[in-house]
Amino acid sequence: MIDALRLTLGWGVAWLVGIAIVAALLRATLKRDGTLAWTIGCGYFAGAFVVTAWMRVLSFAGIAFSIASIALPLVIATAALAWYARPAWRATSFSNSSTTRGERWVIYGVATWLAVRFVVLLLDVLFTPLYPWDAWIQWATKARVWYALGHIVPFARSDAWFAANGALWFDASPNYPATVPLWQVWSSVALGRWDDALMNLPWWLTAVAFAVAIFGALRESGMRAPVAIIGAWIASSLPLANVHVALAGYADLPMAAYYALAAVAAWRWTQDRTFGNAVLALMLAIACVTIKTPGVVWAATLVPGVVLALLPRHGPRIVAIGLAAVLLVLAVLAQTDPVVLGYRLHLDFAPAWQALIASLFLLGNWHLAWYVTIAATVIGWKEIRAPALAPLSVTVGAGALFLLVAFAFTNARNWVSDQTTINRALLHLVPLALVWTMLVLHAWYVRQRSSAATTPVAVAA
C-alpha cells in the first residue's frame, strides 16, 4: 500500500504539472468538445518530459536527485500554471452535444473494455521483473547507475572502458538518449528504493494517457463520442503495443506515443493557428528527439506538413523539391557506405519482401490495421488531398518513406526476417497511421452524407 501511494503521488505530480502546462497553453480553447480529454491525456506526456528535463537541470547544477529537489519545484509550477489557466477551467465542459441512449451504451461498453484491459496490463507491469535484452542492457543500466549516484553520469563504449581501467560506466548503447532511464529513476526516487518491476509504471501510464488523448483529439475533429472512443480503443489495442506495456522497459512505445501526439498537435495547429498548439507540438517533437536516436528523423517528418500549412500555394512544390533533395543526398551518401544514426546506408534496393508482407498482413501484431489503412487511402483519396487533412497526410507519408528507406537501403533490412526490429520500428508509426485513418474515414463519411442530403434538393429543383 505504501509503495502504491508513493508511486501514485510521484507520477501524480508529473501528470498534474503536465495538465497545468497544456491547460495554460490551450486556455482559450478548453471549452471545445474533446479538449478536456486532450488536455488530460497530453498532460501526462508533457509532465513526463518536463520531469526528465528538470532532472537534467538538477544533475547539471550538481544537486542530487530526491523527492524534494524534483517534486517540490514541480508542485510550485503546477500551482502557478493552474492559477494562470483558471478562467479556462470554469468554461470547460465534458461535452457540448447530447448523446442518444444507444450511443451511451456504446461509450460505457468500450470504456469498460478498455478499463478491464488496462487493469490486466497494470498487473503485468507491477509483477513482471524487467524483461531481458534491450530493456536490460541499453536502458535500465543507466537508470540503475543514475539512481544509485543521485545524478546523471555519461556512459562510454567498452573500448573506452578498458582504456580507462574500468573508471567509466558502459552498456550496450551508451549514446542513447536519457529520457526513458530518467523515468525509471524518478519512479525509484518516488518509491524510495530500486525495484525493477514497479519502476516501469510509466509505460502503463503512457498507454492510458495515450488512449485519453486520442479520444479527445478525435472528438475535437468532429466525431461523436461513441466513434471517438472506438477510435481510441483501436489505437490503444494494438497487440504489439500491449506487449510493450506488459513487458515494459523498451523505448518504442513512448516513441510511438510522443510522435503520434506531436503530429496531431501540429495538425491541430494547422487548423486553428493558435500559439498554444504550436508550442505543444514543438514540446512533443523535442521530446521525440530525447527518447530514441531515430526520434530526430521522426520529428523531422513533421516539417513537410507545417510547410504545407504555412504555404498552401507553393507548399506542395516546396515539399516535393525537399523530398527530391533528401533522396538525392541519400543516393550520394549511399555510394560511400556511411553510417547514419547507427544504420549503415548503402544504395542497394533489396528489401526482405516476404518477411515484410508477413509482418504487415499475416502476423497478429497489428490486427487488420494495414488492411484498413490501405482501404481508407483508396476510398478517401479526395479527403487525403483536401486542405484540412493534407498536412497530416504528408506527415504520415513522410514517416512511411522513412521506414521504406531504412528497411530497403540500410543494413536494417537484415533484421526484417527475424520479425523484431521491423515491428518495433513500425510501432513508431502505426498509432499515428490509425488516427489518420480514422480522420480520413470520418471526412469521407461526412462528404457522403452531405452528398446524399443535397441530392433530393437538386432533384426537387
Steps between C-alpha positions, in 0.01 A plus 500: 500500500783742584671419171179568309451830680857618438490408131157656456609824663828508308347457158191695604725804546643447150157456342352803677780733395455378144125561511567848635747568218260385227208684662703819513590461133146419387310722743314673216362175354432279801123537466488305172384138483787263566754761610472401864586138417779618270634722779495219757656245263768728360559629850664174598744514209582866561552433870707185448729693267524803730598276794792358303600848378503625860707199608754591233515853640550369854778269389673778309477724809646228723181452705426140598176335396243488779127538547548855623738614227289351221140523619488824699581735207249309286227545761569874510494517119171309495338746737621800300389359165163385638439851631589645159259262323218537755258695270511218247411232757178677591391497135593135446240233439534132425274526198296760323282255312240250612532126453225248445436210732651256251811714467540512877488120512776486240708747701451310825570165335825605329613693808444189715690287249791745509494517879512121538783477249698770675454328836643177356793691350561673833532164671753395237705814560494477878588131527732438204871558560693703247490314169837402343687624195471870413317595818773331699814604314418840348254689719474373859878484532509879493203528735663270757823699504337845498265405782785362712718808441220754520596674178566436132841371395614430143532148364769385257568202277696198614824605330501829693412309817799269453727796424386671822559183707133484593477862611206562262148368480404306188208304354388375159386846378673776694393765249125443543291794633422531868123554523392138543762414767410819686139381517626193682721713723206721601288191573778367723548835676126525566493138616803543722681196369599321181231260374540379142127429467330793675732752335333419168163652592552784243447254215152421627429868556615566142242257364216642712582864430539431129150350479355805678689743275392326180137500614525873555669562163234305312221678686651834410512397136120476498441132576222409736602351834425132415708518181781683679524246780500216247784678323689530829445129561629414152815709547571363848416132445779413259643163612863607470431824687343303783806273506717808549283598796501157662875450440589856586846646466540561127487848348285415197159553663593846635647584159175403327281692743705820499532498122129440444400778740761739357358441152141544619592818691675637189193413293275671754719808463449494121125519570485784756850661486500556876823566686416234757476214250822615332690491830346166597594345166855634535532364855383153397730504196799591718403215732518262202866594453577417865341154497674309220769582248259470203283756677695768312367366170148447635493861617627610158205328329275763662664777297337428159152527650586832663642633172186391317283684752708818502528517121181349355577634152867413464524245783444187286776607263738577789426166665556316171833681443606427857412133462697479176798669667494257793485200267786642293713550811426145613592369157834685511574394857417140419795486262738547795338241728448743794347429841204727579340481847653157548380361164736421214360662187563338164319552170386145444124462481441147626239495776390169651161508333370169632577581864371856456166386356466239772562763767248746358218274387532146639632512855296610800694811598269753338156334471357636173662842527683493169200366309283781636766765434537392137122491456469849650771626265308368198149616587608823671751618240307824454498566875870422531585782259248747642648803679362386836686166505785557255756610767441190710495282188841634399633424850378140483645467150836636617503250787424213262778617268746505790420137582525401133846655468615345828389147415577506129833684478675439834627204697171510693354278228706217650279521809169477313499124468519440877184715553651703786645832391254539213199480728651725766574761232151468355358557847634857484267577208197273539311691776521821297404314183190365674399846625550634148292212360215583738512865395500410129205262538309757704560770239390259227184411695416869552540565127277204413229620736525849362465370145202284597332795670544736203386249234124516586521880499658498156236258367218714639648808341 
